[in-house]
Amino acid sequence: MSGRIGFVILHYNAIRETIDCVNSILNNIDTDNYFIIIVDNKSPNCTGETLKEKYNRSEKIKVILNEENLGFACGNNVGYQYAVQELECSFICILNNDTLVIQNDFFAVINEEYKRSHFGVMGPMIVLKDGKINRLYYTLPDVEFFKREKEIMRKEYYIAKRHLRIVNFLFNIAKSIFYKMFRLKECSRFDAYFTSKALNSRHEDVVLHGCCLVFSPVYIESYQEAFNPKTFLYKEEELLYLRCKNRGLKTIYNPDLFIKHLEDASTNSILENSRVKRIRWAKNQIDSLNVVIEEMKNGKN
């Protein structure tokens, strides 16, 4: 099919990572029909203005300055809508600013997969900074799982708000010592929904990682925004999966497409003490879990 591909990069504070991400596209993209949209999410260190000045004369790069921090979903939606409405992109690739394009047939792989499957959203193999491959989120938990997850997050929020973090910290140390003494394996409640196997194989109907997502013409025709706009941060992948599932759009994991992920540069750039970060994290998790539960109950996206 070919056509134009638009890359959307959401920027917040971490300017070195954003520039590296842009350069990785410029150095490796295998088409001249591309455009890069950087969306600054009201970075408090004013690096959005720095990027706008840096790329002011570029014909391939547009910098959009949001008037407020809209969060992950709505911030990326700004770039997505610009790519659709102003640039008429056939494909839109939303990339975290701490990712790198590391192959020279990126667009060719996307086109080949679209010819094969007419996917709604496609995700790549994700190479982490230690060289390992990110696990695959191969099945979505049921609504009862997310209800339990919300109760756990509510406890985390309470602990952080009430300055009980030290109590929780000591409990976790004791638990860790206990597990080591008896040689027990600590398991995450999410482990049943992730796999480290068959990462070199193509998979359909999986939950895709939000650090790199390719939206196709059939998705663009279906939705005016990339992500459900009800969340500020977290659970975007689950909500995107529900959207595609309810609209009959395919989600494809294709390891022939691959990127490098340096992980959480923007989140780590926020200068807050650990307690404030914990409160913010738990609050955003609770809010997003409420949206997931509502959407799963309603079955409409």
C-alpha positions in Angstrom: 0.0 0.0 0.0 2.8 2.4 0.9 1.5 5.9 1.6 2.8 8.4 4.2 3.8 7.4 7.7 3.7 9.9 10.5 5.8 9.4 13.7 4.4 10.9 16.9 6.8 11.5 19.8 5.4 12.7 23.1 8.0 14.9 24.8 8.3 15.7 28.5 11.6 17.2 29.9 14.0 14.5 28.6 15.3 16.4 25.6 18.4 14.2 24.9 16.2 11.1 24.5 13.8 12.9 22.2 16.6 14.2 20.0 18.1 10.7 19.9 14.7 9.2 19.0 14.2 11.7 16.1 17.8 11.1 14.8 17.1 7.3 14.8 14.2 7.9 12.5 16.0 10.3 10.3 19.0 7.9 10.0 17.1 4.7 9.4 13.6 5.3 7.8 13.2 3.6 4.5 10.9 6.1 2.8 11.0 9.7 1.9 7.2 10.0 2.5 7.3 10.4 6.3 6.8 13.2 8.8 7.7 13.5 12.5 5.5 15.2 15.0 6.9 16.1 18.4 4.3 17.0 21.0 5.6 18.8 24.0 3.4 18.0 27.0 4.1 21.4 28.8 7.6 20.4 29.9 8.4 22.5 33.1 12.0 22.8 32.0 11.0 24.6 28.8 12.6 22.0 26.5 9.6 22.1 24.2 10.5 25.6 23.2 14.1 24.4 22.7 12.9 21.7 20.3 10.7 24.0 18.4 13.6 26.4 17.8 15.9 23.5 16.9 13.5 22.0 14.2 12.0 25.3 13.1 13.4 25.1 9.6 12.9 21.4 9.1 10.4 20.3 6.4 10.0 16.9 8.0 9.5 17.8 11.7 6.7 19.7 13.4 6.8 20.6 17.1 3.5 21.2 18.8 3.5 22.9 22.3 0.6 21.8 24.5 -0.7 24.5 26.8 -1.0 22.0 29.6 0.2 18.5 30.5 -2.5 16.3 28.9 -1.1 13.0 30.0 0.0 10.1 27.9 -3.2 9.3 26.0 -4.5 12.8 25.3 -1.0 14.2 24.6 -0.4 11.5 22.0 -3.9 12.1 20.6 -2.8 15.7 19.7 -0.1 14.4 17.5 -2.3 11.6 16.0 -5.0 14.1 15.1 -2.4 16.4 13.4 -1.0 13.5 11.4 -4.5 12.5 10.3 -6.1 16.0 9.6 -3.1 18.0 8.5 -0.8 15.5 6.9 -3.2 12.8 5.8 -0.9 10.0 6.9 -1.8 6.4 5.9 0.0 5.0 8.9 0.8 6.6 12.3 3.6 5.3 14.5 3.4 6.5 18.1 6.8 6.2 19.8 8.0 6.9 23.3 10.7 9.5 23.3 13.1 6.9 24.9 12.9 4.5 22.0 15.1 4.1 19.0 14.4 2.9 15.4 17.2 0.5 14.8 16.3 -1.2 11.4 16.5 0.1 7.9 13.3 -1.6 6.6 10.9 -0.3 9.2 8.2 1.0 6.8 8.6 -2.0 4.4 7.8 -4.4 7.3 4.7 -2.4 8.2 3.4 -2.4 4.6 4.1 -6.1 4.2 2.1 -6.9 7.4 -0.8 -4.6 6.3 -1.0 -6.4 2.9 -1.1 -9.7 4.8 -3.5 -9.0 7.6 -5.1 -5.5 7.3 -4.2 -5.1 11.0 -5.7 -2.4 13.1 -2.7 -1.8 15.4 0.8 -3.4 15.1 3.5 -3.7 17.7 7.2 -4.5 17.4 9.6 -6.7 19.2 11.0 -4.5 22.0 14.8 -4.8 22.7 15.5 -3.4 26.2 18.7 -1.5 27.1 20.2 -4.7 28.6 19.7 -6.5 25.3 16.8 -8.7 26.6 13.5 -8.9 24.7 10.4 -7.4 26.5 7.8 -10.0 27.5 4.7 -10.4 25.5 1.3 -9.5 27.1 -0.6 -12.3 25.4 -4.0 -12.2 27.0 -6.1 -9.7 28.9 -7.2 -10.5 32.5 -10.9 -10.5 33.3 -12.8 -7.7 35.0 -12.5 -9.3 38.4 -8.7 -9.1 38.1 -8.8 -5.4 37.5 -11.2 -4.9 40.4 -8.7 -6.6 42.7 -5.9 -4.6 41.2 -7.8 -1.4 42.1 -8.1 -2.5 45.7 -4.4 -3.1 45.8 -3.7 0.4 44.4 -6.1 1.9 46.9 -4.1 0.4 49.7 -0.8 1.7 48.1 -2.4 5.2 47.9 -3.5 5.0 51.5 -0.1 3.9 52.7 1.7 6.7 50.8 -0.8 9.4 51.9 -0.6 8.4 55.6 3.2 8.3 55.7 3.1 4.5 56.3 5.6 3.8 53.6 8.3 2.7 56.2 6.0 0.1 57.6 5.3 -1.3 54.1 9.0 -1.1 53.3 10.0 -3.2 56.4 7.2 -5.7 55.6 8.6 -6.2 52.1 12.1 -6.7 53.4 10.9 -9.3 55.8 9.0 -11.0 53.0 12.0 -11.0 50.7 14.2 -12.6 53.5 11.5 -15.2 54.0 11.4 -16.1 50.3 15.2 -16.4 50.2 15.4 -18.5 53.3 13.0 -21.1 51.9 14.1 -20.6 48.3 10.6 -19.6 47.1 10.0 -17.7 43.9 8.3 -14.3 44.2 5.6 -14.1 41.5 3.8 -11.0 40.1 0.1 -11.2 39.9 0.6 -10.3 36.2 2.8 -13.2 35.4 -0.1 -15.4 34.2 -0.8 -12.9 31.4 2.8 -12.4 30.1 5.1 -14.8 28.4 8.8 -14.8 27.6 8.4 -17.6 25.1 8.0 -17.5 21.3 9.0 -13.8 21.2 10.5 -14.4 17.7 7.1 -15.5 16.4 4.3 -13.4 15.0 1.1 -13.3 17.2 -2.4 -12.1 16.7 -5.0 -10.8 19.2 -2.4 -9.7 21.9 -2.1 -6.7 24.1 0.6 -4.5 22.6 3.2 -2.5 24.5 2.5 1.3 24.4 6.1 2.3 23.8 5.7 1.8 20.0 2.4 1.3 18.2 1.6 1.5 14.5 -1.9 2.5 13.6 -3.2 1.5 10.2 -5.6 3.0 7.7 -8.5 0.8 9.0 -7.9 2.1 12.6 -7.6 5.7 11.4 -10.9 5.3 9.6 -12.5 4.0 12.8 -11.2 6.4 15.4 -10.4 10.1 15.5 -7.9 9.6 18.3 -5.3 7.0 19.0 -6.1 6.3 22.6 -9.2 6.3 24.9 -9.0 9.9 26.1 -10.4 9.2 29.6 -7.0 8.3 31.2 -4.1 10.5 32.2 -1.5 7.8 32.6 -1.5 4.0 32.6 -3.7 1.2 31.2 -3.6 2.7 27.7 -2.6 -0.7 26.2 -5.5 -2.6 27.8 -8.0 0.1 26.7 -6.5 0.0 23.1 -6.9 -3.8 23.1 -10.6 -3.5 24.1 -11.2 -0.9 21.4 -9.8 -3.1 18.7 -11.5 -6.2 20.1 -14.9 -4.5 20.2 -14.5 -3.0 16.7 -13.2 -6.3 15.1 -9.7 -4.8 14.4 -6.6 -7.1 14.6 -3.8 -6.4 17.0 -0.5 -7.9 15.6 2.8 -8.5 17.3 5.4 -8.9 14.5 9.1 -9.4 15.5 10.2 -8.5 12.0 9.5 -5.0 13.3 11.8 -4.1 16.2 12.9 -1.1 18.3 15.1 -0.4 21.2 13.5 0.9 24.4 15.6 2.7 27.0 12.6 2.8 29.4 10.8 5.5 31.4 13.0 8.6 30.6 10.1 11.1 30.9 8.7 9.6 34.1 12.1 9.5 35.7 12.8 13.1 34.8 10.0 14.4 37.2 11.7 15.9 40.2 9.6 14.7 43.1 10.4 12.8 46.3 9.6 9.1 46.4 6.4 9.6 48.5 4.9 12.2 46.1 5.7 9.9 43.1 4.1 7.0 44.9 1.0 9.0 45.6 0.8 10.2 42.0 1.4 6.7 40.6 -1.3 5.1 42.7 -3.8 7.8 42.0 -3.3 7.6 38.3 -3.5 3.8 38.4 -6.8 3.9 40.3 -8.3 6.4 37.9 -7.2 4.4 34.9 -8.4 1.1 36.4 -11.8 2.7 36.9 -11.9 3.4 33.2 -10.8 -0.2 32.3 -13.5 -1.7 34.5 -16.2 0.6 33.1 -15.2 -0.2 29.5 -15.1 -3.9 30.2 -18.5 -3.8 31.8 -20.0 -1.7 29.0 -18.3 -3.5 26.1 -18.3 -0.3 24.1 -15.2 1.7 23.0 
